[in-house]
Amino acid sequence: MNSTGSHLSGVWAQVTGLKVVRGQGCRVYDEHDNAYLDFTAGIAAASTGHCHPKVVQAIAEQATRFVHAQVNVYQHDLLEPVAARLAELTPPSIDTFFFSNSSDEILEAAIKAAKHATRRSSIVTFDGAFHGRTLLTMAMSSSRSIDRDGYGPFPSGVYVAPFPDPHASDQEAEISRALRGLDRLFLTQVAATDVAAIVIEAVIGERGYIPTPAAFIAGIAERCREHGILFVADETQSGFGRTGRMFAIDAHDVEPDIMCMAKGIASGFPFAALGLRRTVDDEWRTGSHGGSSNGTPIGCAAALATIEVLTEPGFLQNVQSRGEQLLDALLDLQQLDDALLHVRGRGLMVATEFDSAERAQAIVEHCLHESNVILMTAGTRKRTIRWMPPLVVSSDEINEAIAAFASAIRATG
Ligand SMILES: Cc1ncc(COP(=O)(O)O)c(C=O)c1O
């Protein structure tokens, strides 16, 4: 027990300090029934909002049929339907699926599959990326050193390539510079023929919601083709409608070999999927990977219900419209405050970058304490406030959050 009488580990950082007892739509409620507008959606996980009725019903019904059905022992009846639905939604190159419970697990699985499929041992990721908190996924992450501090050494064979500076004035030159950096990495640190996979986010999440430039993605895909390297899209944060498309990679003319999906896939219920090109899965040796809780029946039910909601007519259009509403309002506010350096985003994955972490934090706290609006920061320097409301957010709720933000900007300026 700690000095405040809690038996909980102190390792979890706290964004709000709130103790919540229930959630509905875009709001969470504390033990005194105070409502808070949740613009974090559980870090982009509660895609359909808190306790969407269809998701709740699917979970409840499934719980009466099967809580656990171990996939190696027997295959329950929702595994194929989830895989079939994902095959319809993912790019054509992806048509085979493996299920697990968390992003970390699915990233680890992606690397294991890539190593078997290529018989190669090395991985390339990008400066500022975040892929998780297991030892391997930490080795693949470079968004903040606090996530790594004191945990090394990490697994070897992971190489970090440059990512284009989004603020460089000449973007074309900057993208070429970063791609040359990757080519140089192949010349100086790891032979391209030893690289199993290049892992990339189409919108870099934890570094501060930075859309990856199209020309950069195209350059990576070209190098993957040239050297027989697998292109792995980490859609953990950017997938399932978050950017206004089903997947952020859909905005690009590339065919990933592997896709990592989690968070929003099951409205925050622990569930994750690995999408594979059939030829990659063919080389993933049967029996060499798995887990007691792979593809749980309740996770599958939550995923199917979530996908049903996300594919309702007009759903993604609403994400795009609310995203535009949010971006426009934030761009207007930027005129009022020189400290608000950058406003950017895709769909409901939007960032406001300030000139200091202190200012960003002061605004987050003002929104929470004065307006009951929950926001949080991201980014290497923690000076970016990220906007990731549930995808069911209404126009009025966007206005409410903007009003809170505007008043926080005035109060902290
Ligand atoms: C792109 C990406 N990959 C992996 C992860 C790890 O996810 P989790 O913390 O849910 O394991 C995250 C988390 O934010 C992420 O944004």
The ligand as a Gaussian input file, in Angstrom:
#p B3LYP/6-31G(d) Opt

LIG

0 1
 C        1.275000       3.144000     -33.386000
 C        1.227000       2.446000     -32.070000
 N        1.674000       1.183000     -31.989000
 C        1.634000       0.504000     -30.815000
 C        1.147000       1.089000     -29.665000
 C        1.126000       0.306000     -28.378000
 O       -0.179000       0.233000     -27.961000
 P       -0.625000      -0.287000     -26.527000
 O       -0.141000       0.744000     -25.579000
 O       -2.093000      -0.340000     -26.636000
 O       -0.006000      -1.620000     -26.338000
 C        0.678000       2.390000     -29.711000
 C        0.143000       3.059000     -28.495000
 O       -0.149000       4.204000     -28.443000
 C        0.716000       3.096000     -30.938000
 O        0.273000       4.356000     -31.041000

